[in-house]
Amino acid sequence: MTTDYLPKISHTEDGSARRVGIEIEFTGLELQEAAALIGSELNQKPQPVSDYELEIEDDDTDEPWRIERDQDLLKRLGRAREDADFEASLVDSTLESALNLGAKLVVPLELISPPLPMERMNDFQNIVKRLHDAGATGTSDSFLYAFGLQFNPEVPALNAKTVLRYLQAFACLQEWLFERSQLDLARQITRYTAPFPTSYVEQIIAENYAPSLEQLMDDYLAANPTRNRALDMLPLFAHLDEDRVRATIDDARIKSRPTFHYRLPNSEIGDPQWSIFVAWRDWLKIETLVTEPKKLDELKALCKKHLDKPLGGILPGLAEQTDKWLRQNL
């Protein structure tokens, strides 16, 4: 089994193997049907949480896999109905039925893995193939679909220098990554995966920028007071200092965890030639740059050259120049 998808930094600072959580959105299957396929692959029986959520245990992880209809109101109604004290009215049940019918048309199912050792990413890909073979469809299968693939790679070290290098590497690659991801119109309109603002990129790649961890978080929150970033740092910063994050963004959807939250790639599960490793290998460019400071400095200089153009902003051509640089240097 190939392991060429493993990052150069394979362990955290305490010596444990790094893990990654993976999330993928899709449609084309009923919830119970998809759960049964996942359970079959994991040799486990899905357990219902509500009509819209199921969990599948994993013998090798502390947390279960989850498959759910990704719509908060539906999940709340479904959980309420599981409560023995809940009495569903005709209005409640009619509303739920109408919502569920609409959800099946445009709201995806979402498969969420537990934190997996990175060597087990193939297990996730095997499940993706099973779902594809059963008829799962992704972003490119309809102009209405804005379905994503998300990676949550564990941070190797919780210090300002390490976190800043990841931020800088992503910021310098973001135009190239957006070009590679070929976001469809629906995902562009939703803005769930917006890039870092140019002013923030300029700030963090400046030669004299060497913040403390607290300053790094404050600067990020000031420039990015939202979950809607292609690289969402809020879960990590909430893990480091939840009060600091909540003081700026009071959003219950922010889940504290020691990971990056990379939200950019499309879910192309309907394409038989596609795999999660297509997008993951792009993320590995960031991982490699973090381990090679001189090359990261070269890329920062290339990015800064474009940012300093008289017209301002990230000008057309940066993605192409970045691609050329990557081919020559990584």
N, C-alpha and C positions, 0 to 999 in steps of 0.2 A: 504493500500500500504506500503510495507516494505521500511524502510529508513536506513537499516543497512549498506548501502554503503556510508553514510555521514562521513567525517573526524572528528576527535576530535576537531580540530580547525575549527569551522563552520563560524566564522566571521573575517573580517579584523580588523585592529587596529582602524579604524574609526567607527566600529560598524555595517557595512553593511554585509549582507550575502555574503559569498564567492561564486564566480561563476566559471564555467569551460566551456571552448570551446572544442569541440570534432571534430575530422576529421577522416574519414574512406575512404579507397580506395577499389574499387571493379570493376568487369566487369560482362559481361553476359546480360546486359540490354542496350538499346539505351538511349541516354541522355534524350530525350524528355519523354520517357516512365518512367524513374526513377524520373524525375522532377514531372511528373503527380502524381505518387504514393506519393511522399513527400508532394506535395501540397494538396492532398486529406487528408492525415493524419493531416495536419495543418489547414485544411479548408481555404486554400488560393490558388489563381491561380498563377502559376509560370510566371515570367516576364523575357523575354529574354534580355540578355546583348549583346550576339553575338550568332553565330551558335553553340558555344562551351561552353557557360556559361548561366545559368539562376539563378534568385534570387526568393526567396519565403519569403514574409513578415511574421512577427510574431508579433501579437498584444501586446505581453508582453515584447518585447526586442527592443532596439534602432537600432539594426542591423538586416539585413535579413539573412536567411539561403542561402547557395550557393551550387549549383551542377554544376560541370564543367568537361570537358575533360582535364585531368591534363598534358597538354603539352604546354609550353610557346609559341612556334612558332605558333601553331594552334590558340591559343587565340589572339595573336597579329594580325594574318591575319584576323581572324574573326572580330575583333574590327575595323580594318582598313576598311573592306568592309562595315561596318555600317556607316562610315564617308561619308557624302554626296559628299565630294570633291575627294573621292577615285575612281579611274577608274581601275578596275581589268583587267589586261592583260591576254592573253591566258596562258602565262607562269605562272603567279600568280595563276590562277584558277587550272591549271593542277598540280602545286606543292601542292596546298592546298588539292586537291582531293587525291593525292598520300599519303600525310602525314596523312590525315584522315583515309584512308583505313588501313595504318600501325598502326595507333594509336588504332583503334578498336581491333586489335589483341593483343597488348601488353601494351598499355598505359591505365591506369585505369580511370574510373570516380572517382571523389572525392566529397564527401559530407562534407560540412563544416558548423558547427552550429555557431550561434552567441554565445557570452558569456551567458551561461544559469545559473540560480540559480541551485545549485547542486541537489536540490529536483526534478529538471526536467530532470535528466539523464534518467529516465524511458521513457520520450518522445522520446529521441534519440533511445533507445533500441526498442521502438515500431516501429519506422521507419526502423530500421535494420531488424526487423522481416518481415515487409511488403516487403522490397527489397528481402530478402531471399526467401520468398514465391513466388515471381515473377520470380525467377531464377538467382539472383545475386550470383556471385562466388568470392572466395577470394584466399588467398595465396596458400593454399594447393591443389587447383584445377588444377594447372599446374606448371611444373618446371620453366616456363618462368615468372611467376607472382612474383613480389616482393612488395606486397601490405601491407600497414601498417595501424594501428590504432594509433591515436595520441591524447593525452590529454594535455590540456592547463589549469591546475588548477591555480586559482588566488593565488598570494603570500599573506599570511596573514599579513605580516609586512615587510616593506622595510628597514630593518636594517641589519647590517653585521652579528649579532649573529643569527638571524632567518635564513637568507639565507645560512650561513655556515652550520648550523645544517642540513638543507635539503641536501646540497651537501655531507656532511659527511655520512648521512644515506644512500643516494643513492650509494655513492662510496663503502661503506661496503657491500651493498646488490647487487652490480651490477653482480657479478658472479652468485649469486642465481637467480637474475631476468633473466639473459641470459639463464640459464638452464631452467627456468620456461617457457620462451617465445618460446623455441625450434625453433629458426630462421631457415627457410629453406635456401637452398643453394643460391638461387637468391638474397635473402636479405643479406646474408653474403658477397656475392661477391660485391654488390653495396657499402657496408661500410657506408651506410647512418646512421647506428645506432651503430657506433663504441663505445667501452667503453672508460672511462677515462684512460689515460696512467698510468702505475703503479707508475711512479715517481710523478705524480700529486696526486694520492691517498695517497702516503706516506707523501707528503707535507701537505695536508689538515687535515689528522688525527693525525699529530704530536701533542704531549701534549702541546707544547708551541705555537701552531699556533692560534693567536688571532688577525687577521688583521682588519684594518679599511675597510669600504666598498670599498674605492678606491683601496686599496691594494688587496682586494679579487678579484675585477674585473681585475686588472692588472695581477695577478698570473694566473687567469683562462685564460685570453687571450693569455698569453705567452705559456701556456701548451696546449691550445685547440683553435688554430686560424682557426676554421672551424665550419660550421653548422652541420657537420656529427658526432654528438654524440647522444647516446641513451637518455641522458638528455642534451638538448641544452639550455644553459643559455643565449645565445645571445639576444633573444627577451627581456628578463628581463633587462639585462645590457644595452641594447639600450634604454629602457624606463628610466633607471636611469641616463645614461650618454651617449647619442648617439654619440657625438663627439669622446669619448674615444674608443668606439667599432669600428666606421668607420675608425679611424686612423690605426687600425690593420686589419680589414676585410671590404673591400669595396664591399659589396654584397647587391644588391637591394632586394633580397629575405628575408633579415632579417627584420621582422616586429616588431616594437617597441610595447610592451605590458607588463603589470605587472603580467606576468604568468611564470610558468615553462613550458617547452616544452618537454614533455615526448614522445619519438618517437619509443620506442622499440617494442611494441606488434605487432604481426601479425594481419591482418584482416582475420578472419576465417568466414566471413559472409555466406559462402556456407555450413557450418556445422550446422545442425538444433539444435544441443545441445549447441552451443556456444552463448555467449552474451558478450557485452562490459564489463560487470561486472567481468568476469573472470580475465581480465587484470587490471581493476580498483582496485580490492581487493588486488592485489599485490602492487599497488601504495600506498594503505592505510597503508601498513607496514611502509613505509617511514613517512607518516603522524603521525603514532603512535609513532615512535621512536623520532621524533622531540619534542613531548610533554613529553618524559620521559628521561631526560638527563643521569641518572645513567645507564639505559639500553643501551642507545646509547654509553656511555663510555665502557660498557662491550663488545659491538659488535666491537667497534673500537679496543679494545685490542685483540680480536679474529682475526680480519683482520690483524692487525700489526704483530701478531705472525706468520702468513703465509707469509707476505711480508718479514719478517726478515730471512726466511729460506736461507741456503747457496746458493741454486741454483737461488734465486731471483725470482721476478715476483709473480703473483698469482698462486700458485701451485694447481694441481689437488687435490680435496678434500675440498677446501674452500666452494664450493657451498653446498656440503653435510653437512659440519660442520655448516654452516650458517642455513641450513634447520633445523637441529637438535636443534640449539640454539633458533630459532624462535618458534618451537613447544613447547619448554620448557618455554619460556619467554614472548611471545606475544599471 
